[in-house]
Amino acid sequence: MIELIGILLVVQGGGGLLNRLLGAHSPSWFVQLHVLPPSLHVVASVVMVLLGVAVLTGTRKRRG
């Protein structure tokens, strides 16, 4: 279950980041682009990717 959260964070963050960096005008289905002001989109996307990677790395280390 925790791995699913990590994957969702990486997908949402990475997709939102690409959406903003490529200049798309539609927020698409990326949650942070719908709920945050435009000035925070890139920062929130990067934070989500980093959190997702941390969660996935943590679960992998815990397994051994």
C-alpha positions in Angstrom: 0.0 0.0 0.0 2.8 2.5 0.9 4.5 1.7 -2.4 1.3 2.7 -4.3 1.4 6.1 -2.5 5.1 6.5 -3.6 4.2 5.7 -7.2 1.3 8.1 -7.2 3.4 10.9 -5.8 6.1 10.3 -8.5 3.6 10.1 -11.3 1.6 13.2 -10.1 4.7 15.2 -9.4 6.6 14.2 -12.6 3.5 14.7 -14.8 2.7 18.1 -13.3 6.3 19.2 -13.6 6.4 18.2 -17.3 3.0 19.8 -17.9 4.3 23.2 -16.5 7.8 23.0 -18.1 6.5 22.2 -21.5 4.1 25.1 -21.3 0.7 23.3 -21.3 -2.2 25.6 -20.5 -4.5 22.9 -19.2 -3.9 21.5 -15.7 -4.9 18.0 -17.0 -5.4 15.5 -14.2 -2.5 16.6 -12.0 -3.9 17.4 -8.6 -1.5 20.0 -7.5 -2.2 22.1 -10.7 -5.9 22.2 -9.7 -5.5 23.1 -6.0 -2.5 25.3 -5.8 -1.8 28.8 -7.2 0.3 28.8 -10.4 3.3 30.3 -8.6 3.6 27.0 -6.6 3.1 24.5 -9.4 6.7 23.7 -10.2 7.9 23.7 -6.6 5.0 21.4 -5.5 5.7 19.0 -8.4 9.4 18.7 -7.5 8.5 18.2 -3.8 6.0 15.5 -4.8 8.6 13.7 -6.9 11.2 13.8 -4.2 8.7 12.5 -1.6 7.6 9.7 -3.9 11.2 8.6 -4.4 11.9 8.8 -0.7 8.9 6.6 0.0 9.8 4.1 -2.6 13.5 4.0 -1.4 12.4 3.6 2.2 10.1 0.7 1.4 12.9 -1.0 -0.6 15.4 -0.6 2.2 13.0 -1.9 4.7 12.5 -5.1 2.7 16.2 -5.8 2.7 
